[in-house]
Amino acid sequence: GFKANCLVAGTDDITLLQIIKANFADIGVDMAIETMDFGALMNYMNAGKDFEMVMEKQIAHIGSPDQALQYLVSTNRQNYARNNDAQYDALVKEFESASTEEEGKQIFREAEEYALRQSWTINVFGAVYPIAWQPYVKGYSGEVLNFGSASQVFARLWVSK
């Protein structure tokens, strides 16, 4: 076993993290939980400071496949796992240059399976976020509406009576 500190925003699901802590204890990992203000935690992580573990709540990868792969690319600022893996980065570049949908699907699957085998992250479960939409608003196909993409989605909507 080993000891590790886990950073978490005070607004996140601390109960879930306590369950993870108990599971880690079963395999000899002594995890201490350190809560921080959300803004301070994001600044800390984005500054590239080292930390052993962090609980970061993300919307499940329901965006495009290339967005899902980008979270673990070594040059991505939001690669909070801090992995620097040339093989994974090469798979992502290969995915980006795929010439057919079938080839892209195969490379995507290979990259995701490779990342899971490396255990850079612990994926607990995806959250479900219901979205209500009026039937007369056209151009919406279920895209994730978060701070980064909402304006892109809204710019492509129209009303049809």
Secondary structure in CASP SS format (residue, H / E / C, confidence):
PFRMAT SS
TARGET T0000
AUTHOR 0000-0000-0000
METHOD secondary structure of the structure
MODEL  1
G C 1.00
F E 1.00
K E 1.00
A E 1.00
N E 1.00
C E 1.00
L E 1.00
V E 1.00
A E 1.00
G C 1.00
T C 1.00
D C 1.00
D C 1.00
I H 1.00
T H 1.00
L H 1.00
L H 1.00
Q H 1.00
I H 1.00
I H 1.00
K H 1.00
A H 1.00
N H 1.00
F H 1.00
A H 1.00
D H 1.00
I C 1.00
G C 1.00
V E 1.00
D E 1.00
M E 1.00
A E 1.00
I E 1.00
E E 1.00
T E 1.00
M E 1.00
D C 1.00
F H 1.00
G H 1.00
A H 1.00
L H 1.00
M H 1.00
N H 1.00
Y H 1.00
M H 1.00
N H 1.00
A C 1.00
G C 1.00
K C 1.00
D C 1.00
F C 1.00
E C 1.00
M E 1.00
V E 1.00
M E 1.00
E C 1.00
K C 1.00
Q C 1.00
I C 1.00
A C 1.00
H C 1.00
I C 1.00
G C 1.00
S C 1.00
P H 1.00
D H 1.00
Q H 1.00
A H 1.00
L H 1.00
Q H 1.00
Y C 1.00
L C 1.00
V C 1.00
S C 1.00
T C 1.00
N C 1.00
R C 1.00
Q C 1.00
N C 1.00
Y C 1.00
A C 1.00
R C 1.00
N C 1.00
N C 1.00
D C 1.00
A H 1.00
Q H 1.00
Y H 1.00
D H 1.00
A H 1.00
L H 1.00
V H 1.00
K H 1.00
E H 1.00
F H 1.00
E H 1.00
S C 1.00
A C 1.00
S C 1.00
T C 1.00
E H 1.00
E H 1.00
E H 1.00
G H 1.00
K H 1.00
Q H 1.00
I H 1.00
F H 1.00
R H 1.00
E H 1.00
A H 1.00
E H 1.00
E H 1.00
Y H 1.00
A H 1.00
L H 1.00
R H 1.00
Q H 1.00
S C 1.00
W C 1.00
T C 1.00
I C 1.00
N C 1.00
V C 1.00
F C 1.00
G C 1.00
A C 1.00
V C 1.00
Y C 1.00
P C 1.00
I C 1.00
A C 1.00
W C 1.00
Q C 1.00
P C 1.00
Y C 1.00
V E 1.00
K E 1.00
G C 1.00
Y C 1.00
S C 1.00
G C 1.00
E C 1.00
V C 1.00
L C 1.00
N C 1.00
F C 1.00
G C 1.00
S C 1.00
A H 1.00
S H 1.00
Q H 1.00
V H 1.00
F H 1.00
A C 1.00
R C 1.00
L C 1.00
W E 1.00
V E 1.00
S C 1.00
K C 1.00
END
